[in-house]
Amino acid sequence: MPNILASQDAKAECLLSMWNYLPDHLLLSIFKCLPPRAVLTASQVCFRWYRVALDEVLWRDLFYQHFRIGRGIPAAPRSLSWRSEFKRLHFRTPFVESEVIQQHRDQVLHVSFAHNGELFATTSKDGFIKVWSPTYPCTLKHEKDMKDYSWKYTQFSQFNSNDTLLLVSGVHFGSHSTSGEIAVFSLDDEFELRCRVINKPYDIFGAWYNDSYLLSGNLFWRPNYASSSVLYLNKASQALESERESVVTCLYKFLNKNASSIRTILVARCPVTTSGEIDRRQSYHSDMSDSLTDSETSSLTEISGGDDGGTCQPDKLSVECTESHAGVFKTSDNQPGFSVSGATAAADEAPGFAEDCHLLADGAAQAPSAAEEEFCDKYLIFTMGEQTYTPHQIGIKRIAASEMKDTIDRLKHRDLQLVPNNDVEPHSDKFDGIDHSIELHGHIIGMCLSPDHRFLYVNSRTWPKGYQISDPLSPPPIAEEIDIHVIDLVTLTEVGSLLRSHKAYTPNDECFFIFLDVSSQYIASGAEDHHGYLWDRHYGICLQKFGHSNVVNCVAFNPQDPEVLVTVSDDNSIKIWRSQNREHAVKRSTTSLNLE
């Protein structure tokens, strides 16, 4: 018996010595054939294996293979290493269903975060606006039943930039009502109502211009399917006897035709970029197609996750899944590319790629201070149409800071003509022009800004190729697939569109908003297929499907911690998703508190 054991020990020692004499390059080749988890396990065997397991070439190959990314795509800007990128996508992306909140009694339509990440707000068809603390476990801080003010339901909310006031948009009672209202609440302990203003149609939603003033709208019909959309500047906090006595003045008046109207307004800071960079970027995007090789083009297919709402597992997907859910990023000239940032797979060969990549994919620029924003030109961005009543264009109007400062100063001193009732059309027949419009050839169902306000992301359901519109009340049928269009707000051009796997099924006349959100590294969107979706901005891959039992209406990242995401749904639930990293921290904290 001892001889047998000694023989086995000798064989094991001989085998171990063979591994010791194996050259590093052969050991590296073996590690490349292992799954990532097995490589991490092998790295614990000895110091030498640990050193080889940290090889950058190894993790580059594992990264491309595991996430099925074209090898012509470079690492994301500011990434420390391929291993750190793998860890980010696997360990620091919000995958884990951490909390489920069931405190709304009806469909939850929208969620928004405070800029400091310390609060988030939800709106619902139960008529309530609720404000929560995102710290685990989430707790309710404020709530208000807006049915007390003859609202049918609440549909949208937005915090002002210093997080002292909350804009809440809602819909008035009536089976076919297009009328809505905006209310503003202070975020102190009392959650005091500060003002109410008319907002029509209700899907204008409303937007903050700055910390103290907000924009609302109204629609006035004219003969032959024409109308005028009037946008108002409102003081958000009013020291008057009644919150209904608005301090408001007419800001713009636009002429609409073919039954269309201004909807869904946003306010963005105008990006500051040199004219030389603009010229270079325009030239760069026009030459994108010449930079792609056939092999790079063929590697751009995106693999989405399975139907279980769990984490996407690219190395386990079937060919059938690839064919049914694949999505390809296309540049504005319909050439394949690889990322929502507008760069291409061969972008590292293009002049000045490093600077472009930093501008496009970073998106983490700090917001200007209140003093800086006072002198910052802004873009008024809205959806509109020219051919039919459904919104199919993006309209852009530049707001000059000097002119707006003068308007606000005059409004403060009551030197402007106030509008005691903005339900009456201004008498002037003068209409304002739109500085720029972008045709998207489909029904726009959502839009949002990147954190640095450099890019506009738009959810759209396309019309069939070769469509014709003869009746403005009969728009073309819309696709089930939702495209995400990316618009550069420096060049005011579309730099790409993402053909993705998220879907919507309602027809034109029943179509509703599907909200999306963007962080410095990720894009997320709701969908009607009972899932939310998460993509990486740089690599363009679908990383996660967030499961619900009904339509996912809205998603929102914590702006101070993109490892936390909130989704809300027609299943009446609010779900908090955290990365594995954040979930481990939450469990450690909870365990330590229980021990105390």
C-alpha positions in Angstrom: 0.0 0.0 0.0 2.7 2.5 0.9 4.4 1.7 -2.5 1.2 2.5 -4.3 0.8 5.9 -2.5 4.4 6.7 -3.1 4.0 5.9 -6.8 0.9 8.2 -7.0 2.8 11.0 -5.3 5.7 10.6 -7.7 3.4 10.8 -10.7 1.7 13.9 -9.3 5.1 15.5 -8.6 6.2 14.7 -12.1 3.0 16.1 -13.6 3.5 19.3 -11.5 7.1 19.6 -12.6 5.9 19.3 -16.3 3.6 22.3 -15.7 6.4 24.2 -14.1 8.6 23.8 -17.2 5.8 24.8 -19.5 6.7 28.1 -21.2 4.6 31.1 -20.5 3.3 31.4 -24.1 2.0 27.8 -24.0 0.4 28.4 -20.6 -1.2 31.6 -22.0 -2.5 29.6 -25.0 -4.2 27.1 -22.6 -5.7 29.9 -20.5 -7.2 31.4 -23.7 -9.2 28.2 -24.1 -10.7 28.4 -20.7 -13.8 30.4 -19.6 -13.1 33.6 -17.6 -14.1 32.0 -14.3 -11.8 29.1 -14.8 -8.9 31.5 -15.5 -9.6 33.3 -12.2 -9.6 29.9 -10.4 -6.3 28.9 -12.1 -4.7 32.2 -11.1 -4.9 31.0 -7.5 -2.6 28.0 -8.0 0.7 29.7 -7.8 2.4 33.1 -8.3 3.5 32.2 -11.8 0.0 31.3 -13.0 -1.3 34.4 -11.3 1.1 36.5 -13.3 0.2 34.8 -16.6 -3.5 35.1 -15.8 -3.2 38.9 -15.6 -1.9 39.1 -19.1 -3.6 41.9 -21.1 -3.6 39.9 -24.4 -5.4 37.1 -22.6 -8.1 39.3 -21.2 -8.5 41.1 -24.5 -9.2 37.8 -26.2 -11.5 36.6 -23.4 -13.3 40.0 -23.5 -14.0 39.8 -27.3 -15.0 36.1 -27.1 -17.3 36.3 -24.1 -19.2 39.4 -25.1 -19.0 38.6 -28.8 -17.6 42.0 -29.8 -15.9 42.7 -33.2 -12.1 42.6 -32.7 -11.7 45.8 -34.6 -13.4 47.7 -31.8 -10.9 49.3 -29.4 -11.3 49.4 -25.7 -13.6 52.1 -24.3 -12.0 55.5 -23.6 -10.3 55.9 -20.2 -10.5 52.1 -19.6 -7.6 51.0 -17.4 -7.1 47.5 -18.9 -9.0 44.8 -20.7 -9.4 43.0 -17.4 -10.9 46.0 -15.8 -13.3 46.4 -18.7 -14.4 42.8 -18.3 -14.9 43.4 -14.6 -16.9 46.6 -15.3 -19.3 44.8 -17.6 -19.7 41.8 -15.4 -19.4 43.1 -11.9 -20.2 46.8 -12.0 -23.2 46.9 -14.3 -26.7 46.9 -12.7 -27.9 43.3 -13.2 -29.2 42.2 -9.8 -32.9 42.7 -8.9 -32.3 44.2 -5.5 -35.7 45.5 -4.4 -39.3 45.4 -5.6 -41.6 48.2 -4.4 -45.4 47.7 -4.7 -46.8 50.9 -3.2 -48.5 52.3 -6.3 -52.1 51.0 -6.9 -52.0 51.4 -10.7 -49.6 51.5 -13.6 -46.3 53.3 -12.9 -45.5 55.6 -15.8 -42.3 57.5 -15.0 -39.3 57.6 -12.8 -36.7 60.4 -12.4 -33.7 61.0 -10.2 -32.5 64.1 -8.4 -29.2 65.3 -9.8 -27.4 64.6 -6.5 -28.8 61.0 -6.5 -30.3 61.3 -3.1 -34.0 61.1 -4.2 -36.1 59.7 -7.0 -39.7 60.3 -7.9 -42.4 58.1 -9.5 -45.7 59.0 -11.2 -48.6 56.7 -11.7 -52.1 56.2 -13.0 -53.2 56.0 -9.4 -52.9 59.8 -9.3 -50.0 60.0 -6.8 -46.6 61.6 -7.1 -44.2 59.7 -4.7 -40.7 60.7 -3.7 -38.2 58.1 -2.5 -34.8 57.7 -0.9 -32.7 55.2 -3.0 -30.6 54.2 0.0 -31.2 50.5 0.8 -33.9 49.8 1.7 -35.8 52.4 -0.3 -38.1 54.5 1.8 -40.9 56.8 0.9 -40.1 60.5 1.7 -43.1 62.4 0.2 -46.4 61.7 -1.5 -49.3 63.7 -2.8 -52.6 62.5 -4.4 -53.1 64.9 -7.4 -56.7 63.7 -7.8 -57.4 66.4 -5.1 -56.6 68.9 -7.9 -58.9 67.2 -10.5 -56.0 65.3 -12.1 -56.7 61.9 -13.7 -53.2 60.7 -13.2 -49.5 61.8 -12.9 -47.3 61.1 -15.9 -43.9 62.8 -15.6 -41.5 64.4 -13.1 -38.2 66.4 -13.2 -36.0 67.8 -10.5 -34.5 71.3 -11.0 -30.7 71.4 -11.1 -30.2 72.2 -7.5 -32.8 69.6 -6.3 -34.9 72.1 -4.3 -38.0 71.8 -6.5 -39.9 69.0 -8.3 -41.9 69.5 -11.5 -44.8 67.1 -11.8 -46.9 66.8 -15.0 -50.3 65.2 -15.2 -53.5 64.7 -17.2 -56.9 66.2 -16.4 -60.0 64.1 -16.1 -62.0 63.3 -19.3 -62.1 60.3 -21.5 -60.7 62.1 -24.5 -59.0 65.0 -22.6 -55.7 66.3 -24.1 -55.4 68.9 -21.4 -52.9 68.6 -18.6 -51.3 70.6 -15.9 -47.9 71.1 -14.3 -47.4 71.4 -10.5 -44.2 72.4 -8.7 -43.4 71.1 -5.2 -40.7 72.2 -2.8 -38.5 69.3 -1.6 -38.4 70.4 2.0 -40.1 68.5 4.8 -43.5 70.0 4.0 -43.5 69.1 0.3 -45.3 72.3 -0.3 -47.2 73.1 -3.6 -45.6 76.2 -5.1 -47.4 76.7 -8.4 -49.8 75.1 -11.0 -49.9 76.0 -14.7 -51.9 74.7 -17.7 -50.1 72.3 -20.1 -51.7 71.3 -23.3 -51.4 68.9 -24.9 -50.3 67.0 -21.8 -47.5 65.1 -23.6 -45.5 68.4 -23.8 -44.7 67.2 -20.3 -42.8 70.5 -19.3 -39.2 71.2 -18.6 -37.0 73.3 -16.3 -35.2 76.2 -18.0 -33.2 76.9 -14.9 -33.6 76.5 -11.1 -36.4 79.0 -10.8 -38.3 79.0 -14.2 -40.0 76.3 -16.2 -41.5 75.9 -19.6 -45.1 74.8 -20.3 -47.2 74.8 -23.5 -50.7 75.2 -24.9 -52.3 74.4 -28.3 -54.7 76.5 -30.2 -56.4 75.0 -33.3 -56.9 76.8 -36.6 -58.8 75.9 -39.8 -57.5 73.2 -42.2 -55.7 71.1 -39.7 -53.5 74.0 -38.7 -52.7 75.1 -35.1 -50.4 77.2 -33.1 -48.2 75.9 -30.2 -47.4 78.5 -27.6 -44.6 77.9 -25.1 -44.6 79.8 -21.8 -42.0 80.8 -19.3 -43.3 80.3 -15.8 -42.0 81.3 -12.4 -41.8 78.1 -10.4 -42.2 79.6 -6.9 -44.9 82.2 -6.6 -45.4 84.4 -3.5 -49.0 85.1 -4.4 -52.3 84.4 -2.6 -53.1 81.4 -4.8 -50.7 79.0 -6.4 -53.0 79.1 -9.5 -52.1 82.8 -10.2 -49.2 82.1 -12.5 -46.3 84.5 -13.1 -46.0 83.6 -16.7 -45.2 85.2 -20.1 -45.3 83.9 -23.7 -41.9 82.8 -24.9 -42.4 81.3 -28.3 -45.3 80.8 -30.7 -45.0 78.2 -33.5 -47.2 77.5 -36.4 -48.2 73.8 -37.0 -49.7 72.2 -40.1 -51.2 68.9 -41.0 -52.7 68.3 -37.6 -49.3 68.2 -35.9 -48.2 70.0 -32.8 -45.2 70.6 -30.5 -44.7 67.9 -28.0 -42.1 66.6 -25.5 -39.9 69.6 -24.8 -36.4 69.3 -23.4 -33.8 72.1 -22.5 -30.1 71.3 -23.2 -27.0 73.4 -22.6 -25.4 74.2 -26.0 -22.2 72.2 -26.2 -19.1 74.5 -26.5 -16.9 73.2 -29.3 -14.5 74.9 -31.7 -15.5 75.3 -35.3 -12.4 73.4 -36.3 -13.5 70.4 -34.4 -16.9 70.5 -35.9 -15.5 70.6 -39.4 -13.2 67.7 -38.6 -16.0 65.6 -37.1 -18.3 66.2 -40.0 -15.6 65.1 -42.4 -14.9 62.1 -40.2 -18.4 60.9 -40.1 -18.9 61.4 -43.9 -15.9 59.1 -44.5 -16.8 56.4 -42.0 -17.7 53.8 -44.6 -14.3 53.9 -46.2 -12.6 52.9 -42.9 -14.4 49.6 -42.5 -13.1 46.2 -43.6 -15.4 43.3 -44.6 -14.3 41.3 -41.5 -15.1 44.3 -39.2 -18.4 44.7 -40.8 -19.3 41.1 -40.4 -18.5 41.2 -36.7 -20.9 43.9 -35.7 -23.9 41.7 -34.9 -25.1 42.3 -31.4 -26.4 39.4 -29.3 -29.2 40.1 -26.9 -30.2 38.2 -23.8 -32.6 35.3 -23.5 -36.3 35.6 -22.5 -35.9 34.9 -18.9 -35.0 38.5 -18.0 -31.6 37.5 -16.7 -28.1 38.5 -17.6 -27.2 38.0 -21.2 -24.8 35.1 -21.7 -23.3 35.5 -25.1 -21.3 32.3 -25.0 -24.5 30.2 -24.5 -26.7 31.8 -27.1 -28.0 29.8 -30.1 -27.9 30.8 -33.8 -31.7 31.2 -33.6 -31.4 33.8 -30.9 -28.7 35.6 -32.9 -31.0 35.8 -35.9 -34.1 36.9 -34.1 -32.5 39.5 -31.7 -29.5 40.8 -33.5 -29.0 44.5 -33.7 -26.5 46.6 -35.8 -25.4 50.1 -35.2 -25.6 52.1 -38.4 -24.1 55.5 -39.1 -26.0 58.3 -40.6 -25.0 57.3 -44.1 -26.3 53.7 -43.4 -22.9 52.2 -43.0 -22.3 49.7 -40.1 -20.5 51.0 -37.0 -20.0 49.7 -33.5 -21.1 52.0 -30.9 -23.8 54.5 -30.0 -21.1 57.1 -29.6 -20.8 57.4 -33.4 -17.3 56.0 -33.8 -16.7 53.0 -36.1 -14.8 49.7 -35.8 -11.9 51.2 -37.6 -12.0 54.5 -35.8 -8.6 54.1 -34.4 -7.2 54.6 -37.9 -9.1 57.9 -38.3 -7.3 61.2 -37.6 -7.9 62.5 -34.1 -9.8 59.4 -33.0 -8.7 59.7 -29.4 -10.2 63.2 -29.0 -13.4 62.1 -30.8 -13.8 59.0 -28.6 -13.3 61.0 -25.5 -16.0 63.5 -26.5 -18.5 60.8 -27.7 -18.4 58.1 -25.1 -17.4 60.0 -21.9 -20.6 61.9 -21.3 -19.6 62.6 -17.7 -18.9 66.3 -17.8 -19.9 68.2 -14.7 -23.0 70.5 -15.0 -22.1 74.2 -14.9 -22.8 76.2 -11.8 -25.9 78.4 -11.5 -23.8 81.4 -12.2 -22.3 79.8 -15.4 -25.7 78.6 -16.5 -27.0 82.1 -16.3 -24.8 83.0 -19.3 -25.1 79.7 -21.2 -27.0 79.5 -24.4 -29.4 76.6 -24.5 -31.3 74.5 -27.0 -35.1 74.1 -26.8 -35.6 70.6 -28.2 -39.0 69.2 -29.0 -40.8 66.6 -31.2 -43.0 67.9 -34.0 -44.2 66.9 -37.5 -44.9 68.4 -40.9 -46.8 65.6 -42.7 -49.0 64.0 -40.1 -50.2 64.3 -36.5 -47.7 61.8 -35.1 -44.4 63.3 -34.0 -41.8 62.3 -36.6 -39.2 65.2 -36.4 -36.9 66.7 -33.9 -37.1 70.5 -33.7 -34.4 72.7 -32.3 -34.6 76.3 -31.3 -31.5 78.1 -29.8 -32.3 80.2 -26.7 -29.8 83.1 -26.4 -28.7 83.5 -22.8 -28.6 87.3 -23.1 -32.2 87.5 -24.4 -33.5 85.1 -21.8 -31.7 87.0 -19.0 -33.5 90.2 -20.2 -36.8 88.4 -20.3 -36.4 87.0 -16.8 -35.3 90.4 -15.4 -38.3 92.1 -17.0 -40.6 89.3 -15.7 -39.2 89.8 -12.2 -40.0 93.5 -12.3 -43.4 92.9 -14.0 -42.3 94.9 -17.0 -43.6 92.2 -19.3 -47.2 91.6 -20.1 -48.2 88.8 -17.8 -50.6 86.0 -18.9 -53.2 85.6 -16.2 -54.8 82.8 -18.2 -52.6 81.0 -20.6 -55.6 79.2 -22.0 -56.2 82.1 -24.3 -54.1 82.4 -27.4 -51.8 85.5 -27.6 -53.1 88.1 -30.0 -50.0 88.4 -32.1 -50.0 86.8 -35.5 -46.2 86.7 -35.5 -44.8 83.2 -35.4 -41.3 82.1 -34.3 -39.1 80.1 -36.6 -37.5 76.8 -35.9 -33.7 76.9 -36.2 -33.2 73.3 -37.2 -35.3 70.1 -37.7 -34.2 66.5 -38.1 -36.5 64.0 -39.9 -36.6 60.5 -38.4 -39.1 58.9 -40.7 -41.1 57.2 -37.9 -43.2 57.7 -34.8 -41.0 59.2 -32.0 -41.8 57.6 -28.6 -39.1 58.9 -26.3 -35.9 61.0 -26.0 -33.3 62.0 -23.5 -29.9 63.8 -23.2 -26.5 62.3 -22.4 -25.2 63.6 -19.0 -22.9 66.1 -20.7 -25.8 67.3 -23.0 -23.6 66.5 -26.0 -25.9 63.9 -27.5 -29.7 63.4 -27.9 -31.0 59.8 -27.8 -34.4 59.2 -29.4 -36.6 56.1 -29.4 -38.5 55.8 -32.7 -40.7 53.2 -34.5 -39.9 53.5 -38.2 -42.3 53.8 -41.1 -42.0 51.4 -44.1 -39.5 52.2 -46.8 -41.0 54.3 -49.6 -44.0 55.4 -47.5 -46.3 58.1 -48.7 -48.7 60.2 -46.6 -51.8 61.5 -48.4 -53.9 62.1 -45.3 -52.4 63.8 -42.2 -54.9 61.8 -40.1 -53.7 58.5 -41.5 -50.0 58.1 -40.9 -48.1 55.0 -42.2 -48.0 51.8 -40.0 -45.2 51.7 -37.6 -42.6 48.9 -36.9 -42.7 46.8 -33.8 -38.9 47.2 -33.4 -37.8 50.4 -31.6 -34.7 52.2 -33.0 -32.5 54.4 -31.0 -31.3 57.4 -33.0 -28.2 59.4 -31.8 -28.0 63.1 -32.6 -24.9 65.2 -32.1 -25.9 68.5 -30.6 -22.7 70.2 -31.8 -23.2 69.4 -35.5 -27.0 69.0 -35.2 -26.8 65.9 -37.3 -27.7 62.3 -36.7 -24.5 60.3 -36.2 -26.0 56.9 -35.9 -29.0 54.7 -35.2 -29.2 51.5 -33.2 -31.4 48.7 -34.5 -32.2 46.9 -31.3 -34.2 44.1 -29.8 -36.6 46.1 -27.7 -40.2 46.2 -29.1 -43.5 48.0 -28.9 -46.8 46.7 -30.3 -49.4 49.5 -30.1 -50.6 51.1 -33.3 -50.2 54.9 -34.1 -53.4 56.0 -32.5 -52.6 54.2 -29.2 -48.9 54.7 -29.2 -47.4 56.0 -25.9 -44.1 57.1 -24.6 -41.3 54.6 -23.8 -38.7 56.6 -21.8 -35.0 55.9 -22.0 -32.0 57.1 -20.0 -28.3 57.5 -20.6 -25.4 57.4 -18.2 -21.7 58.0 -19.0 -21.3 54.4 -20.0 -24.7 52.8 -20.6 -28.0 53.3 -22.3 -31.3 51.9 -20.9 -34.8 51.8 -22.3 -38.2 50.5 -21.5 -40.2 48.4 -24.0 -43.7 46.9 -24.5 -42.3 43.3 -24.4 -42.3 43.3 -20.6 -38.6 44.0 -20.3 -36.3 46.9 -19.8 -33.0 46.8 -21.8 -29.4 47.9 -21.0 -26.6 48.5 -23.6 -23.0 49.6 -23.4 -22.6 53.0 -25.1 -19.1 52.2 -26.5 -19.4 48.6 -27.5 -23.0 48.7 -28.5 -23.9 45.3 -27.0 -27.0 44.4 -25.1 -25.9 43.6 -21.5 -29.2 42.9 -19.7 -32.9 42.4 -20.0 -34.9 43.6 -16.9 -37.9 41.4 -16.4 -41.4 42.7 -15.5 -44.8 41.1 -16.0 -46.1 44.0 -18.1 -44.9 47.0 -20.2 -41.8 48.7 -18.9 -42.6 52.4 -19.3 -39.4 54.1 -18.0 -35.9 53.5 -16.7 -33.6 55.8 -14.8 -29.9 55.6 -13.7 -28.8 57.2 -10.4 -26.8 60.1 -11.9 -24.2 59.8 -9.1 -24.0 56.0 -9.2 -24.7 54.3 -12.6 -24.4 50.9 -10.9 -28.0 51.6 -9.7 -31.0 51.6 -12.1 -34.7 51.9 -11.5 -37.4 50.5 -13.8 -41.2 51.1 -13.5 -43.9 49.2 -15.2 -47.6 48.7 -15.9 -47.4 45.8 -13.4 -47.6 48.6 -10.7 -44.1 47.8 -9.5 -40.9 49.8 -9.0 -37.7 47.7 -9.3 -34.3 48.7 -8.1 -31.4 47.0 -9.9 -27.9 47.1 -8.5 -24.6 45.8 -9.8 -23.1 42.7 -8.1 -20.6 45.2 -6.6 -23.3 47.3 -5.0 -25.4 44.4 -4.0 -22.5 42.8 -2.1 -21.9 46.2 -0.3 -25.6 46.4 0.6 -25.6 42.8 2.1 -22.4 43.5 4.0 -23.9 46.7 5.4 -27.1 44.9 6.3 -25.2 42.0 8.0 -23.1 44.4 10.1 -26.2 46.3 11.2 -27.9 43.0 12.2 -24.9 42.0 14.2 -24.9 45.3 16.1 
